Amino acid sequence: MYMETVKLSRIVMKLTPEVVPCLSTSELDSDIVLRYGLDALDREDVLEIIQYSISEHHKDALLQ
Protein backbone atom coordinates (compact mmCIF):
# COMPACT_ATOMS: atom_id res chain seq x y z
CA MET A 1 0.00 0.00 0.00
CA TYR A 2 1.35 3.43 -0.97
CA MET A 3 1.24 6.08 1.79
CA GLU A 4 2.26 9.71 1.55
CA THR A 5 2.58 12.41 4.23
CA VAL A 6 1.85 15.94 3.05
CA LYS A 7 0.97 19.29 4.59
CA LEU A 8 -2.69 20.22 4.54
CA SER A 9 -1.72 23.38 2.66
CA ARG A 10 -0.47 21.30 -0.27
CA ILE A 11 -3.69 19.29 -0.39
CA VAL A 12 -5.86 22.40 -0.22
CA MET A 13 -3.87 24.32 -2.83
CA LYS A 14 -4.16 21.44 -5.27
CA LEU A 15 -7.90 20.75 -5.04
CA THR A 16 -9.70 23.52 -3.11
CA PRO A 17 -7.58 26.70 -3.11
CA GLU A 18 -10.66 28.83 -2.47
CA VAL A 19 -10.80 27.63 1.18
CA VAL A 20 -7.25 28.72 2.09
CA PRO A 21 -8.44 32.02 3.65
CA CYS A 22 -10.76 30.05 5.95
CA LEU A 23 -7.94 28.03 7.53
CA SER A 24 -5.43 29.09 10.15
CA THR A 25 -1.69 28.84 9.67
CA SER A 26 -1.48 25.98 12.16
CA GLU A 27 -4.22 24.07 10.34
CA LEU A 28 -2.51 24.56 6.98
CA ASP A 29 0.77 23.36 8.50
CA SER A 30 -0.77 20.07 9.71
CA ASP A 31 0.77 16.83 8.47
CA ILE A 32 -1.77 14.56 6.81
CA VAL A 33 -1.07 10.91 6.00
CA LEU A 34 -2.76 9.82 2.81
CA ARG A 35 -3.29 6.11 2.32
CA TYR A 36 -3.16 6.20 -1.48
CA GLY A 37 -1.27 9.45 -1.99
CA LEU A 38 -2.24 12.92 -3.08
CA ASP A 39 -3.20 11.92 -6.60
CA ALA A 40 -5.98 9.64 -5.32
CA LEU A 41 -7.89 12.48 -3.63
CA ASP A 42 -10.97 14.20 -4.97
CA ARG A 43 -12.68 17.38 -3.81
CA GLU A 44 -15.01 15.57 -1.38
CA ASP A 45 -12.04 13.83 0.26
CA VAL A 46 -10.30 17.17 0.73
CA LEU A 47 -13.37 18.75 2.31
CA GLU A 48 -13.59 15.83 4.74
CA ILE A 49 -9.89 16.16 5.62
CA ILE A 50 -10.33 19.90 6.19
CA GLN A 51 -13.35 19.33 8.43
CA TYR A 52 -11.44 16.79 10.52
CA SER A 53 -8.38 19.03 10.76
CA ILE A 54 -10.45 21.98 11.98
CA SER A 55 -12.15 19.86 14.62
CA GLU A 56 -8.80 18.46 15.79
CA HIS A 57 -7.30 21.93 16.15
CA HIS A 58 -10.30 23.21 18.10
CA LYS A 59 -11.19 20.20 20.25
CA ASP A 60 -9.42 21.58 23.34
CA ALA A 61 -10.59 25.17 22.85
CA LEU A 62 -12.72 26.65 25.59
CA LEU A 63 -15.94 28.33 24.56
CA GLN A 64 -16.83 31.45 26.50
Residue pairs with C-beta under 8 A, 6 or more apart in sequence:
1 35
1 36
2 35
2 36
2 37
3 33
3 34
3 35
3 36
3 37
4 33
4 34
4 37
4 38
5 31
5 32
5 33
5 34
6 31
6 32
6 34
6 38
7 28
7 29
7 30
7 31
7 32
8 23
8 27
8 28
8 29
8 30
8 31
8 32
8 49
8 50
8 53
9 20
9 28
9 29
10 38
11 32
11 34
11 38
11 41
11 46
11 49
12 19
12 20
12 23
12 28
12 46
12 50
13 20
14 38
14 41
15 41
15 42
15 43
15 46
16 43
16 46
16 47
16 50
19 50
20 28
23 50
23 53
23 54
24 57
26 57
27 50
27 53
27 54
27 57
30 53
30 56
30 57
32 49
32 53
34 40
34 41
41 49
